[in-house]
Amino acid sequence: MTINATAKAKVFIGSASATISELTDFEADTWTEIKEVEDLGEWGAEGTEITFISLADSHTRRRKGTIDSGTVALVCARDPSDPGQEKARAAVEDHLPYAFKVELADKPTPTGTNSIFYFRAPVMSARNQFGTANDLTKTAFNLGIDGAILEVPAAEGTP
């Protein structure tokens, strides 16, 4: 496998569901692309540090606690007519998590498949960024990942 740029990655929003969690559930969902994405942010599993300080020897003990998959800071050029952005903006008012799919452009061969990440997340915010006269108006969507991220790695196709 080789390294790849993030260019040509795509983000999709699916159904609002508190129960979708299996790969087959994600694959069967109906997806709407969120267009004009500029930045996918940084996200992935991270363990919470648990510490304990022993009085007997005054050393800190460390253990790993719960796993936090993070918050996606999805930045888009604001397009009020884009169905994916409209759905994400409306989801801010909903308390249920939505299904999300991120597809990279990293297939290892011309007939291969790209890496795909699936996760559930409530849309925590949709904040507009106005900037200066020479900036595009943007919307930053914060997606609080709820649970594990399922990754389907890129694969080589048949020759």
ZIGI-V477458 format. One record per helix or strand of 3 or more residues. SS is the DSSP state (2 for helix, 1 for strand). FROM is the first residue (numbers start at 0). TO is the last residue. If there is no record, write none. Layout:
SS;FROM;TO + SS;FROM;TO
This chain:
1;9;15 + 2;22;27 + 1;31;33 + 1;36;38 + 1;45;52 + 1;59;67 + 1;70;76 + 2;82;90 + 1;97;102 + 1;115;128 + 1;137;144 + 1;149;151
